């Protein structure tokens, strides 16, 4: 994984890999001057979200959209009692998920992340999107 540390003391990006999937998270630094509503911080958030997502996308019956919805809910529940999640500045991240299935590959790219994957020894595909 190639990643550049943001403005914080810890890297806010993470990658989780399983035999059938990949989750890439690009954590977003809180804007200066806004009170942070979370005592855990963005690095903690992206690690929790990534771990939850890689476990959820292992189930082919769960869509990638549903996996993301469930993961965000579960991670929010982990710190709802200790953090003010209604503040303007709370941990956030872009997410890329790729899941290999028997007959096809599913992917859900975010706005500014890129994943390149080799599908055979002689070809590769790139999935990217920008807004």
N, C-alpha and C positions, 0 to 999 in steps of 0.2 A: 504494500500500500504506500502510495506517495501522499504525504500530507504536510501542510505547513501550519505550524502552531499559530493560533490567533492572538488576541491581545491578552488573554489570561495566562496564568502561571502554568496551566496544564493544557495539553492538547485536547481539543474539543471534538476531534474526529475519531471514528472507530470503524473497524471492519469485523464482521462475524462470518465465519465460513462453516458449512456443514457439507456432508457428502452430496446433498441435493440442492443446496441453496447458498446464496451470498446476500448479506445485508451490509450496506455502506451508509454510514451516518456522518453528516457534515454539520457539527454543532454550530449554533449561532451565538456569538458573543452578545451580552446584554449591552445596550447603548449606555454610554457614560452619562451620568447625571440622573438616571432613573433608579429608584430604589428596587433592588432585586427582591422578588417575592419568594425566592427559594433559598434555603440555607445550604442546600446540597450542591448547587451549581450545575453548569452545563455538562462538564465531563461526567459527573455521576449520572445525569439524565440520559446522555447518549449511551453510556454503558448499559444502563438498565433497559432502555428501549431496544437496543440491539440484541441483548440476550433474550428478551421476551419475543422479539420478532423472529429470530432464527429458530426458536423452538416452535412457534406457531406456523411458520411456512413449511415445516416438515410434514404437515398434514395437508395432502392434496385436496381434501374436501373443503378446506378453508380458503376462500379467495384472498388474494393479496390485499385488496381493499379492506376486507373484514379483518385480516390479520393486523393491519395498521390501526384500525379503529379499536380493536380489542387491546392491543399493546399500549396504545396511548392511555386508554382508560385504566388498565392495570398499573401502569407506571404512575399515573396521577394519583391513584388510590394509595400507592406506597408512601406518598409524602403529603397527602391532602391535610392530615392532622398537624403537621409540623410547619407547613409552608402556606403562604398566601398566594394561591394560584390565580387569583383574580387581579393581581398587580399587572401593570403594563410590562414589566421586565420579569419574565420567567424563562426557564430553559426552553430552547427550541432547537430543531434540527431539520435539515432536509434528509430524505431517505431514498435510497435505491434498494430495491429487492429483486432478486432473480431467483427463480425456482425452476429446476429441471424436472420435467415430467417425462413419463414414458414416451409420449408421442409429440410433445411440443415443449417449448420453453415459455414461461410467463415472466414478464418484467414490469416493473412500475417505476420509471425514472422520475426524479423531481425536476425542479427548475434549473439547477446549475451544477449538477454532478454528472460525471461521465463514468461509464463502466465499459470496459472492453473485455470481451471474452473469446477465447478460442473454441470454436465448435468442432473443428477437425484439425488434423495436423497441417493442413494446407490452406485453411481459410479462417477468417476471424470476422466477427460482427461487432459493430459499435452501436450502442444505444445512447442517445443523448437528446436532451430537449432544453430549450432556452425560452424564457418569456421576456 
